[in-house]
């Protein structure tokens, strides 16, 4: 049914994004690494060699469209399926019809499962026999990392194709197509200001659906058949940032944040902080990670870093948001520009490894307390050297278990305050050697 007949029959027209959905590979925009002339996915589709696949990418990058184009190009029987609304019983019905298609018409069935990550393990396992025997060719679409969300057995029988957010130029091309195509907004003879189209393309953050929905709203509210920047801004409101606090992008962003501070790049660190704040991340989660960072990556190179991080956690907890972003920003810039040392972190990691290897070695007798006469008789505390009774508190006794005598775990770096610590330890070592030689 065309747009006119939908309107005259009382039915609302389909959304603009649906009306403009490409039908052929040549109509697809973006994803050149997959669909360009030498793209692997294009070659597999054109040669009808595509087997089961997982399409992984952010919303609005063309996963559903690509699955429909595959079915159209390969003349497959296409069945769309929602992992949110349907289950194994519905799949069995699809498979029964697929077997008929294969037996009577020699045509394979392409089963497209949107949001396949919402299927649980049992539901995903149920697909395996039908995928293996060729009853269905599965194309799953997901916004989540399939390494975590798709069963390994099903993943091993599928090829993963990664779809990238559309570039702003690609989205501008889609918007212009929407304004000129008769199935789009072409019949309205609209014009659009250059700033408006650039604004929509940039603020859509690579999501074609957001861009087209925004254009449709802006077109409905524009005056004099011209879409201005102000119309686009009102229609856009605020596009949600790609940031799922329980999924991969959460970990990607916090990883970039930590590594930017570790790399002493305050500008990048502030950017990733802003990304998390704008996406609604828990500010106390950010503060906790900064406390860990201060001890792990700065350590004694600047002992004040841990104080700053802990104070920031307390400040954010005390004042809340949005003002909490200010102490967060202060702390981020301090931590990013502080001298770096992971010597304390390395020391405790190596010490734990040694403990696991050597077990519970006995405490040397001279380091044990002797609160009872029996303990004194057993030699507890014998020959202990009280540091304050010696010049410069320098003593030569061993404090490690005998089996680990002389082992070094903490190796201060030549960075910030830790340089002074290293020099002090070197001087103490020289004094002890001199005392021992005497």
C-alpha positions in Angstrom: 0.0 0.0 0.0 1.4 3.4 -1.0 1.6 6.5 1.2 -1.5 8.0 -0.5 -3.7 5.0 0.0 -2.6 4.7 3.6 -3.6 8.3 4.2 -7.0 7.9 2.5 -7.7 4.7 4.3 -7.3 6.4 7.6 -4.0 4.7 8.5 -1.0 6.7 9.6 1.9 6.5 7.2 5.0 4.5 8.3 7.8 6.5 9.9 10.2 8.2 7.6 13.0 5.8 8.5 10.9 2.9 7.5 9.7 4.4 4.2 13.3 5.1 3.2 14.7 1.7 4.1 17.0 0.6 1.2 16.1 -2.4 -0.9 19.4 -3.0 -2.7 23.0 -3.0 -1.7 23.7 0.1 -3.9 21.2 2.1 -1.8 23.0 1.4 1.4 24.9 4.3 3.0 28.1 3.8 5.1 29.8 0.6 6.2 32.2 0.8 3.3 34.6 -1.6 5.1 31.9 -4.3 4.6 29.9 -3.1 1.7 32.4 -1.2 -0.5 33.5 -2.6 -3.8 36.1 -4.8 -2.1 34.1 -5.4 1.1 33.9 -9.0 2.3 30.2 -8.8 3.1 29.3 -7.4 -0.3 31.2 -10.2 -2.1 29.5 -12.9 0.1 26.1 -11.4 -0.6 26.5 -11.0 -4.3 27.9 -14.5 -4.7 25.1 -15.9 -2.4 27.7 -17.4 -0.1 26.6 -15.8 3.1 26.2 -18.2 6.0 24.8 -17.5 9.4 26.1 -14.1 10.7 25.9 -11.8 13.7 25.6 -8.1 12.9 27.1 -6.1 15.8 26.8 -2.4 16.0 25.2 0.7 17.6 21.6 1.5 17.0 20.7 3.1 13.7 23.6 1.7 11.7 21.6 -0.5 9.3 21.6 -3.9 10.9 17.9 -4.7 10.1 18.1 -3.0 6.7 21.2 -5.1 5.8 19.4 -8.3 6.7 16.5 -7.4 4.5 18.8 -6.5 1.6 20.6 -9.9 2.0 17.2 -11.6 1.7 16.2 -9.6 -1.3 19.6 -10.0 -3.1 19.8 -13.7 -2.4 16.1 -14.4 -3.1 15.8 -16.0 0.4 12.5 -16.3 2.3 12.8 -13.6 4.9 11.4 -13.9 8.4 11.8 -11.1 11.0 11.9 -12.2 14.6 12.1 -10.2 17.8 14.0 -11.7 20.7 12.0 -9.4 23.0 8.6 -10.6 22.0 9.0 -14.2 20.8 10.5 -17.4 22.0 11.4 -21.0 21.1 7.9 -22.0 20.3 7.7 -19.3 17.7 11.0 -20.4 16.3 9.8 -24.0 15.9 6.9 -22.7 13.8 9.3 -20.7 11.6 11.5 -23.7 11.2 8.6 -25.9 10.1 7.7 -23.4 7.4 11.4 -23.1 6.5 11.6 -26.8 5.9 8.6 -26.6 3.6 10.1 -23.7 1.7 13.3 -25.8 1.3 11.5 -29.0 0.3 8.9 -27.6 -2.1 10.6 -24.5 -3.5 14.3 -25.1 -3.0 14.4 -21.7 -1.2 16.3 -21.2 2.0 14.9 -19.2 4.9 16.8 -16.3 6.3 15.7 -15.8 10.0 16.5 -12.4 11.2 16.5 -12.1 15.0 16.7 -8.6 16.3 18.3 -8.0 19.7 19.5 -11.6 19.8 21.4 -10.9 23.0 18.0 -10.9 24.8 17.7 -14.6 24.1 18.8 -16.6 27.1 21.3 -19.5 26.9 18.6 -22.2 26.4 16.9 -20.2 23.7 20.1 -19.6 21.8 21.0 -23.3 22.2 17.7 -24.2 20.6 18.8 -22.6 17.4 21.9 -24.7 16.9 20.5 -27.9 15.2 18.5 -25.9 12.7 21.4 -23.6 11.9 23.7 -26.7 11.5 21.5 -28.7 9.2 20.7 -25.6 7.0 17.0 -25.4 7.7 17.6 -21.7 8.5 20.3 -19.1 7.8 20.5 -17.0 11.0 21.3 -13.3 11.0 21.3 -12.0 14.5 21.5 -8.3 15.3 22.9 -7.0 18.5 24.1 -3.8 20.1 26.0 -5.7 22.7 29.4 -7.4 22.4 28.6 -10.9 21.0 31.6 -12.3 22.9 29.7 -11.8 26.1 26.1 -12.1 25.0 26.0 -14.9 22.3 26.7 -18.5 23.2 30.1 -19.7 22.1 28.5 -22.7 20.3 26.3 -20.4 18.2 29.0 -17.8 17.8 31.4 -20.5 16.4 28.8 -21.3 13.7 28.3 -17.6 12.7 30.5 -14.9 11.3 30.6 -11.6 13.2 30.4 -8.4 11.1 31.0 -5.1 13.0 28.9 -2.2 11.9 30.3 1.3 12.7 28.3 4.5 13.5 27.6 6.4 10.4 29.8 9.3 9.6 28.2 12.8 9.5 28.6 12.9 5.7 26.7 9.7 5.3 23.9 10.9 7.4 23.7 14.2 5.4 23.4 12.1 2.3 20.4 10.2 3.9 18.8 13.4 4.9 19.1 14.9 1.4 17.7 11.7 0.0 14.7 11.9 2.4 14.0 15.4 1.3 14.0 14.5 -2.4 12.5 11.0 -2.5 8.8 10.8 -3.2 8.4 8.0 -0.6 10.1 10.4 1.8 9.4 14.1 2.0 9.8 14.9 -1.7 6.2 15.7 -2.3 6.3 18.5 0.3 9.0 20.4 -1.6 10.8 21.4 1.5 14.1 23.3 1.8 16.6 23.0 4.6 19.2 25.4 5.9 22.8 24.1 5.6 23.3 24.7 9.3 20.2 22.7 10.1 21.3 19.6 8.1 24.8 19.8 9.6 23.4 20.0 13.1 21.1 17.0 12.6 23.9 15.0 11.1 26.3 15.8 13.9 23.9 15.4 16.8 22.6 12.1 15.6 25.9 10.5 16.8 26.0 8.1 13.9 22.4 6.9 14.3 20.5 7.2 11.0 17.1 6.5 12.7 17.6 9.4 15.1 18.5 11.7 12.2 15.5 10.8 10.1 13.1 11.0 13.0 14.4 14.4 13.8 14.1 15.5 10.2 10.5 14.3 10.1 9.6 16.2 13.2 11.4 19.4 12.0 9.6 19.1 8.7 6.2 19.0 10.4 6.9 22.1 12.5 8.8 24.2 10.0 7.2 27.4 8.6 7.3 28.5 5.0 8.5 25.1 3.9 12.0 25.8 5.1 13.7 23.8 7.9 15.9 26.2 9.9 18.6 25.4 12.5 16.1 26.4 15.2 13.5 23.9 13.9 16.2 21.1 13.9 17.3 22.0 17.5 13.8 21.8 18.8 13.1 18.6 17.0 16.4 17.0 18.1 16.1 17.9 21.8 18.9 15.8 23.2 20.0 12.6 21.5 20.9 10.0 24.0 24.6 9.1 24.2 25.6 5.5 23.5 26.4 4.5 27.0 24.8 1.5 28.7 25.9 1.4 32.3 25.7 -2.4 32.4 27.2 -3.2 29.1 30.4 -2.9 27.0 30.3 0.8 26.2 30.4 1.5 30.0 33.6 -0.4 30.3 35.0 1.1 27.1 34.6 4.7 28.3 35.9 4.0 31.8 38.9 2.3 30.3 39.6 5.3 28.1 39.2 7.5 31.1 41.7 5.6 33.2 44.2 5.2 30.4 44.0 9.0 29.6 44.9 9.8 33.2 47.7 7.2 33.2 49.0 8.7 30.0 49.1 12.1 31.6 46.6 13.6 29.1 44.3 15.9 31.1 42.4 17.0 28.0 41.4 13.5 27.1 40.7 12.6 30.7 38.3 15.6 31.1 36.6 14.6 27.8 35.9 11.0 29.0 34.8 12.4 32.4 32.3 14.7 30.6 31.1 11.7 28.5 30.3 9.8 31.6 28.6 12.7 33.3 26.4 13.5 30.3 25.4 9.8 30.0 24.3 9.7 33.6 27.1 7.6 35.1 27.1 7.3 38.9 29.5 10.0 40.0 30.5 7.9 43.0 31.6 5.1 40.6 33.8 7.6 38.9 35.2 8.8 42.2 35.9 5.2 43.3 37.9 4.5 40.2 39.9 7.6 40.7 40.8 6.5 44.3 42.1 3.2 42.9 44.0 5.0 40.2 45.7 7.4 42.6 47.1 4.5 44.6 47.8 2.2 41.6 49.2 4.6 39.0 50.6 7.5 41.1 51.4 6.0 44.4 54.3 7.5 46.2 55.4 9.6 43.3 52.8 12.0 44.7 51.3 10.8 48.0 48.9 13.7 47.9 47.1 12.2 44.9 45.4 9.6 47.1 44.3 12.3 49.5 42.9 14.4 46.7 41.0 11.4 45.3 39.5 10.4 48.7 38.6 14.0 49.4 36.9 14.1 45.9 34.8 11.0 46.8 33.7 12.7 50.0 32.9 16.0 48.3 30.8 14.3 45.6 29.0 12.3 48.1 28.4 15.4 50.2 27.2 17.9 47.6 25.8 15.6 44.9 25.3 16.5 41.2 25.4 18.6 39.2 27.9 20.6 41.3 29.8 17.4 42.0 31.3 17.6 38.5 33.5 20.5 39.7 35.6 18.5 42.3 35.6 15.6 39.9 37.2 17.9 37.2 39.7 19.3 39.7 40.8 15.8 40.8 40.9 14.4 37.2 43.2 17.2 36.1 45.4 16.8 39.3 45.7 13.0 38.8 46.4 13.3 35.1 49.2 15.8 35.6 50.8 14.1 38.7 54.0 12.1 38.4 53.3 8.4 37.9 54.6 5.3 39.6 53.0 1.9 39.9 55.8 0.6 42.2 53.5 0.1 45.2 51.0 -1.8 43.0 53.7 -4.0 41.5 55.2 -4.6 45.0 52.0 -6.0 46.5 51.3 -8.0 43.4 54.7 -9.6 43.5 54.5 -10.2 47.2 51.1 -11.9 46.9 52.5 -14.1 44.1 55.4 -15.1 46.4 53.0 -15.8 49.2 51.0 -18.1 47.0 54.1 -19.9 45.9 55.9 -20.3 49.2 52.9 -20.6 51.5 52.8 -19.5 55.2 56.5 -19.2 56.0 57.3 -19.0 59.7 57.8 -15.5 61.3 61.5 -15.2 62.3 61.8 -15.6 66.1 63.3 -12.2 66.7 60.2 -10.5 65.2 57.8 -12.3 67.5 56.3 -10.8 70.6 57.0 -12.6 73.9 54.2 -11.8 76.4 54.8 -15.0 78.4 57.7 -16.6 80.0 57.4 -19.7 77.9 57.6 -17.6 74.7 60.7 -16.0 76.0 62.2 -19.4 76.8 61.4 -20.4 73.2 63.4 -17.5 71.9 60.6 -15.3 70.9 61.9 -11.7 70.5 65.5 -12.7 71.1 68.1 -10.4 69.5 65.4 -8.0 68.2 66.9 -4.6 67.3 64.8 -1.7 68.3 65.4 0.9 65.5 65.1 4.0 67.8 68.1 2.8 69.8 70.3 3.1 66.8 71.9 6.0 64.9 69.6 7.3 62.1 67.3 4.3 63.1 69.4 2.2 60.8 69.5 -1.5 61.7 70.9 -4.6 59.9 68.4 -7.2 61.0 66.3 -9.1 58.5 62.5 -8.7 58.6 61.5 -11.2 56.0 61.2 -15.0 56.6 64.5 -16.7 56.2 63.6 -18.3 52.9 63.0 -14.9 51.4 66.0 -13.1 52.9 67.1 -10.2 50.7 64.1 -10.3 48.4 63.1 -6.9 47.0 59.4 -6.2 46.2 59.3 -2.4 46.3 61.4 -0.7 43.7 60.7 3.0 43.7 60.9 4.8 40.4 62.8 8.0 39.5 59.5 10.0 39.5 58.3 12.8 41.7 58.5 12.2 45.5 59.4 8.6 44.9 62.8 9.6 43.6 63.5 10.9 47.2 62.3 7.6 48.6 64.6 5.6 46.3 67.6 7.8 47.2 66.8 7.3 50.9 66.6 3.5 50.5 69.9 3.5 48.6 71.5 5.5 51.4 70.1 3.2 54.1 71.4 0.1 52.1 74.9 1.7 51.9 74.9 2.4 55.7 73.8 -1.2 56.5 76.5 -2.6 54.2 79.1 -0.4 56.0 77.9 -1.6 59.4 77.9 -5.2 58.3 81.4 -4.9 56.9 82.6 -3.6 60.2 
